[in-house]
């Protein structure tokens, strides 16, 4: 009787550990992106942000506000 309890404990312990870790909140989800795709996406976002900043500038004013000719 005791060897069956020991065997059951040995088998149930790892099964519970695996089940507990499979249902954990943190999961690694591979998205299939490679480094160059990540760098391209980051660069495109930076370029878009740059042009948003440039579009927000008021470039119609003269360089020297004292010269109003």
MODELLER restraints for C-alpha pairs under 7 A, 6 or more apart:
rsr = mdl.restraints
at = mdl.atoms
